[in-house]
Structure formats: C-alpha cells, structure tokens
Amino acid sequence: MDSGGDRRRVVIVGGGIGGSILAKTIQFNADVTLIDPKEYLEITWASLRNMVEPSFAERSVINHREYLTNGRMVTSSAINITNTEVLTAEGQNIGYDYLVLATGHRDPVPTTKTDRLNQYQAENQKIKSANSILVVGGGPTGVELAGEIATDFPEKKVTLVHKGPRLLEFIGLKAGAKSLRWLTSRRVEVKLEQAVDLNSTSDGNGGQVYQTSTGESIKADCHFICVGKPLASAWLNETILKSNLDKSGRLMVDEYLRVKGHSNIFAIGDITDIPELKQGYLAQKHAMVVAKNLKLLMAGGKESKMSKYETGSAMALVSLGRKEGVAQFPFTTISGCVPGLLKSRNLFVDRTRKQMGLKS
C-alpha cells in the first residue's frame, strides 16, 4: 500500500462507535483505512429497541460508506499486526504509520446491513409469536430488553433470571432496586441468584422448560441471552502486542491512549484497560482524544502537547421502556420520566447520527 503522498496512513481496526467516529473525524487529515468485519456501524444501545420495533434499525444501523466519504473501507477481520502492517483474514497487508485498535467485544453479527435488518425482523417475529419469554441476564441489556418487551407487548409473560444478588450490579444499589420495582410493576417476574442451564431444556406443552441452578423449572416459548460478550482481543496474543494485554485481555494504555511502549499505536473503547465503565459515550470520548493527538502528531507537533484522557465520575443511563429510565449520576440516582427523556425516547440515535454528519 502506498503512503498516500504526504498524508500519513492511519489504520483503524474496528468499526464500532469509537472506531467509526475516529475515522469520520480524521478522514480529511490522513489517509484513513477502516478495517471491520461488517459493512456498517451499529448504534448498539439501540439494538434492543430494534427487536421490538425493527423499523428503528433503519436509522441505527449505518453503512460505513455513509459517513466515511474520504477513506478506505476493508470488510474483513484483522488477524495479525507487525510494526508496519496489519494482515487481514483475506490476506491483505495494509501498511500504517499510525494504528488504532477499537475492536471492542466479540459479537458475531451479519456482514451486511440488509442481513442485520432481516435479523431484527426475525427476532421481532420471535417475540410476537411467543406468549412467554425468558430473558437471561440482569445487566443493562437484560433489564432494557425486558422493559422493551413489557412496554410494547404487555400481554406477554416475561421472566428475567439473573445470577447476581441484584440487577445492574455494575452501577449503584439504588439503580438496581429502582429497576426491579419498575419491572415487577409491569408484571415481569425477576429471579435473582439463579443461573439457567440452556443445555438442559426440555419440551413442555407448547414451549420449552428451562432448569435453573436452584432446581426451578421455567416454561417459556423462547429465550434471549443478555450476558456479557467476550472481548475481541484474543487474536492479539499472536501479534507484537501480546505482552501489552493484561490478564483480562485488555490493552494497557498510557494517559494519551497509546498502547504502552508503542508511540504510534493507540487503543480506544472497551478494549482498553482504563478503570471505568465500558460504555458507548466513553468510547466516543476516547475517539476524540485520539483524533486530537493524531492530528497533532501528523502536523509535526510535539508529544508534550498531546491531550490526556481524563476519567470522570461514573454515570449510567438505563432505559425502561419508551418513556422511563433509571440514571445514576455521581451524587444521586433518579428514575422515571426525566432519565426517560434523556435516553429512552430516542436512545440518542438522532444525536449520534448528527455526530456522524448524517441526517437525524
């Protein structure tokens, strides 16, 4: 690959929210290549709404080409890194002057937007045709999905099973308690401190019977798994960055979001070892810091002038149906319509599209 004249070659691996915003932001400052196994950016915090309202996905699933008008898109997975190149699964060697890793979590989804939209249609049909639904996992994903189904399909019996002692364990006690009260008020049955053995299901009368770790039987027509996904970093164990992974598989970065020991390799988003909640809006903050630093370095600026990434106080917004939510701020936790106005109605889709330079 040539060096693109005087412009520096920036290769971004991963087309989630962080990698996509970075590519969009620097595409006119560098020779940008985005490597992603899918052809689109997905606004992932809208994915649960897409399951109950598939038409919502038309705006929250965005082809990379819609915003990346001055860069190169390679639809493939990266499988190796050297000091000068990225090797893709298709055998392409893509040279770089600067490399940014933004692979996030591993989530096997379809390659094309059309297939992803069809997948949401199928999941919607699965919900519509079921009388009873089991949701496994009581983190933000499980709570939000149970809330979406209970709001749009109040006639359906929804059971949520969570292995922990409370919902939303990643944030404060109050948020979990408020979410539990909201769900139970919508007739969602919540079972805590139990796990579901999906390998021991049996056929019941018109549905499946699921066994929990406490010996309970739960009858449901279908189920959705809403537990944490593994990091998409295992491939780095075979690369020059294998010694830069911590024991959790995250890349160790410095205050400028550079991979430690590598002056021209950065990492952003969930794959970093920054001690903070792994959330989409923080990946966006990472992207903007790295965009500033890349622009500075590519213009010949001094490293001493680079921007540092500053962690903030933990904040979290979890939507509860269409109009309500629960929000944890540094000094308080609130629930009801105010956090609902902040997130639940539109799930920040219009705002994110605007950030990407697209019509809301």
WOWO-V466602 format. One record per residue. N is the residue number from 1. RES is the residue in one letter. OMEGA is omega in whole degrees, -180 to 180 (999 if undefined). Layout:
n:N res:RES omega:OMEGA
n:N res:RES omega:OMEGA
This chain:
n:1 res:M omega:-179
n:2 res:D omega:-173
n:3 res:S omega:177
n:4 res:G omega:180
n:5 res:G omega:-179
n:6 res:D omega:-176
n:7 res:R omega:-179
n:8 res:R omega:-179
n:9 res:R omega:176
n:10 res:V omega:176
n:11 res:V omega:179
n:12 res:I omega:180
n:13 res:V omega:-180
n:14 res:G omega:-177
n:15 res:G omega:170
n:16 res:G omega:-174
n:17 res:I omega:-180
n:18 res:G omega:-179
n:19 res:G omega:-178
n:20 res:S omega:179
n:21 res:I omega:177
n:22 res:L omega:180
n:23 res:A omega:180
n:24 res:K omega:-174
n:25 res:T omega:-173
n:26 res:I omega:-172
n:27 res:Q omega:179
n:28 res:F omega:178
n:29 res:N omega:-174
n:30 res:A omega:173
n:31 res:D omega:-169
n:32 res:V omega:170
n:33 res:T omega:176
n:34 res:L omega:178
n:35 res:I omega:-179
n:36 res:D omega:-179
n:37 res:P omega:177
n:38 res:K omega:-175
n:39 res:E omega:-171
n:40 res:Y omega:167
n:41 res:L omega:174
n:42 res:E omega:174
n:43 res:I omega:-165
n:44 res:T omega:-179
n:45 res:W omega:175
n:46 res:A omega:-171
n:47 res:S omega:-179
n:48 res:L omega:174
n:49 res:R omega:-180
n:50 res:N omega:-178
n:51 res:M omega:179
n:52 res:V omega:179
n:53 res:E omega:-172
n:54 res:P omega:-180
n:55 res:S omega:178
n:56 res:F omega:-177
n:57 res:A omega:179
n:58 res:E omega:-178
n:59 res:R omega:-178
n:60 res:S omega:173
n:61 res:V omega:-168
n:62 res:I omega:176
n:63 res:N omega:-180
n:64 res:H omega:-177
n:65 res:R omega:179
n:66 res:E omega:-179
n:67 res:Y omega:-179
n:68 res:L omega:-175
n:69 res:T omega:-177
n:70 res:N omega:-180
n:71 res:G omega:-178
n:72 res:R omega:179
n:73 res:M omega:177
n:74 res:V omega:-179
n:75 res:T omega:-177
n:76 res:S omega:173
n:77 res:S omega:172
n:78 res:A omega:-179
n:79 res:I omega:178
n:80 res:N omega:178
n:81 res:I omega:168
n:82 res:T omega:179
n:83 res:N omega:-176
n:84 res:T omega:-172
n:85 res:E omega:169
n:86 res:V omega:177
n:87 res:L omega:179
n:88 res:T omega:-180
n:89 res:A omega:178
n:90 res:E omega:176
n:91 res:G omega:177
n:92 res:Q omega:171
n:93 res:N omega:-175
n:94 res:I omega:-177
n:95 res:G omega:179
n:96 res:Y omega:166
n:97 res:D omega:174
n:98 res:Y omega:-179
n:99 res:L omega:176
n:100 res:V omega:180
n:101 res:L omega:-175
n:102 res:A omega:-171
n:103 res:T omega:174
n:104 res:G omega:180
n:105 res:H omega:-179
n:106 res:R omega:-177
n:107 res:D omega:-177
n:108 res:P omega:-180
n:109 res:V omega:180
n:110 res:P omega:-178
n:111 res:T omega:-173
n:112 res:T omega:177
n:113 res:K omega:-179
n:114 res:T omega:-180
n:115 res:D omega:178
n:116 res:R omega:178
n:117 res:L omega:177
n:118 res:N omega:178
n:119 res:Q omega:177
n:120 res:Y omega:176
n:121 res:Q omega:-179
n:122 res:A omega:179
n:123 res:E omega:177
n:124 res:N omega:179
n:125 res:Q omega:178
n:126 res:K omega:179
n:127 res:I omega:-177
n:128 res:K omega:-175
n:129 res:S omega:-179
n:130 res:A omega:172
n:131 res:N omega:-179
n:132 res:S omega:-173
n:133 res:I omega:176
n:134 res:L omega:175
n:135 res:V omega:-178
n:136 res:V omega:180
n:137 res:G omega:-177
n:138 res:G omega:170
n:139 res:G omega:-179
n:140 res:P omega:-178
n:141 res:T omega:-180
n:142 res:G omega:180
n:143 res:V omega:-179
n:144 res:E omega:179
n:145 res:L omega:178
n:146 res:A omega:179
n:147 res:G omega:179
n:148 res:E omega:-178
n:149 res:I omega:-179
n:150 res:A omega:-180
n:151 res:T omega:-175
n:152 res:D omega:-178
n:153 res:F omega:-174
n:154 res:P omega:-179
n:155 res:E omega:-176
n:156 res:K omega:177
n:157 res:K omega:-179
n:158 res:V omega:175
n:159 res:T omega:177
n:160 res:L omega:179
n:161 res:V omega:-178
n:162 res:H omega:-176
n:163 res:K omega:-179
n:164 res:G omega:-179
n:165 res:P omega:179
n:166 res:R omega:177
n:167 res:L omega:174
n:168 res:L omega:-176
n:169 res:E omega:-176
n:170 res:F omega:176
n:171 res:I omega:-169
n:172 res:G omega:180
n:173 res:L omega:-175
n:174 res:K omega:-179
n:175 res:A omega:179
n:176 res:G omega:-179
n:177 res:A omega:180
n:178 res:K omega:179
n:179 res:S omega:179
n:180 res:L omega:180
n:181 res:R omega:-179
n:182 res:W omega:-178
n:183 res:L omega:-178
n:184 res:T omega:177
n:185 res:S omega:176
n:186 res:R omega:176
n:187 res:R omega:171
n:188 res:V omega:178
n:189 res:E omega:-177
n:190 res:V omega:178
n:191 res:K omega:-178
n:192 res:L omega:178
n:193 res:E omega:175
n:194 res:Q omega:174
n:195 res:A omega:179
n:196 res:V omega:176
n:197 res:D omega:-176
n:198 res:L omega:178
n:199 res:N omega:-177
n:200 res:S omega:178
n:201 res:T omega:177
n:202 res:S omega:-180
n:203 res:D omega:173
n:204 res:G omega:178
n:205 res:N omega:177
n:206 res:G omega:179
n:207 res:G omega:178
n:208 res:Q omega:175
n:209 res:V omega:-177
n:210 res:Y omega:179
n:211 res:Q omega:176
n:212 res:T omega:-177
n:213 res:S omega:178
n:214 res:T omega:178
n:215 res:G omega:178
n:216 res:E omega:174
n:217 res:S omega:179
n:218 res:I omega:179
n:219 res:K omega:178
n:220 res:A omega:179
n:221 res:D omega:179
n:222 res:C omega:180
n:223 res:H omega:175
n:224 res:F omega:180
n:225 res:I omega:-178
n:226 res:C omega:178
n:227 res:V omega:-176
n:228 res:G omega:178
n:229 res:K omega:180
n:230 res:P omega:176
n:231 res:L omega:178
n:232 res:A omega:-177
n:233 res:S omega:-176
n:234 res:A omega:-179
n:235 res:W omega:-179
n:236 res:L omega:177
n:237 res:N omega:179
n:238 res:E omega:-175
n:239 res:T omega:178
n:240 res:I omega:-178
n:241 res:L omega:-175
n:242 res:K omega:-180
n:243 res:S omega:180
n:244 res:N omega:178
n:245 res:L omega:175
n:246 res:D omega:-175
n:247 res:K omega:177
n:248 res:S omega:-180
n:249 res:G omega:178
n:250 res:R omega:179
n:251 res:L omega:179
n:252 res:M omega:-176
n:253 res:V omega:176
n:254 res:D omega:-176
n:255 res:E omega:178
n:256 res:Y omega:-178
n:257 res:L omega:170
n:258 res:R omega:173
n:259 res:V omega:-174
n:260 res:K omega:179
n:261 res:G omega:-179
n:262 res:H omega:-173
n:263 res:S omega:-177
n:264 res:N omega:178
n:265 res:I omega:-179
n:266 res:F omega:173
n:267 res:A omega:-179
n:268 res:I omega:175
n:269 res:G omega:-172
n:270 res:D omega:-175
n:271 res:I omega:-178
n:272 res:T omega:-180
n:273 res:D omega:180
n:274 res:I omega:-177
n:275 res:P omega:-180
n:276 res:E omega:175
n:277 res:L omega:180
n:278 res:K omega:-175
n:279 res:Q omega:-177
n:280 res:G omega:-176
n:281 res:Y omega:177
n:282 res:L omega:174
n:283 res:A omega:177
n:284 res:Q omega:177
n:285 res:K omega:176
n:286 res:H omega:-176
n:287 res:A omega:-178
n:288 res:M omega:176
n:289 res:V omega:-180
n:290 res:V omega:177
n:291 res:A omega:177
n:292 res:K omega:-176
n:293 res:N omega:177
n:294 res:L omega:179
n:295 res:K omega:178
n:296 res:L omega:-177
n:297 res:L omega:-178
n:298 res:M omega:177
n:299 res:A omega:178
n:300 res:G omega:-180
n:301 res:G omega:-179
n:302 res:K omega:178
n:303 res:E omega:-179
n:304 res:S omega:-180
n:305 res:K omega:-178
n:306 res:M omega:179
n:307 res:S omega:177
n:308 res:K omega:175
n:309 res:Y omega:-180
n:310 res:E omega:176
n:311 res:T omega:180
n:312 res:G omega:177
n:313 res:S omega:-177
n:314 res:A omega:173
n:315 res:M omega:178
n:316 res:A omega:177
n:317 res:L omega:178
n:318 res:V omega:-179
n:319 res:S omega:176
n:320 res:L omega:-177
n:321 res:G omega:-173
n:322 res:R omega:-170
n:323 res:K omega:-176
n:324 res:E omega:-180
n:325 res:G omega:174
n:326 res:V omega:-177
n:327 res:A omega:173
n:328 res:Q omega:174
n:329 res:F omega:-175
n:330 res:P omega:-174
n:331 res:F omega:-179
n:332 res:T omega:174
n:333 res:T omega:-180
n:334 res:I omega:177
n:335 res:S omega:178
n:336 res:G omega:-171
n:337 res:C omega:-178
n:338 res:V omega:175
n:339 res:P omega:176
n:340 res:G omega:177
n:341 res:L omega:-179
n:342 res:L omega:-173
n:343 res:K omega:-162
n:344 res:S omega:-172
n:345 res:R omega:-175
n:346 res:N omega:179
n:347 res:L omega:177
n:348 res:F omega:-178
n:349 res:V omega:180
n:350 res:D omega:-179
n:351 res:R omega:-179
n:352 res:T omega:177
n:353 res:R omega:178
n:354 res:K omega:176
n:355 res:Q omega:-179
n:356 res:M omega:179
n:357 res:G omega:-176
n:358 res:L omega:177
n:359 res:K omega:-180
n:360 res:S omega:999
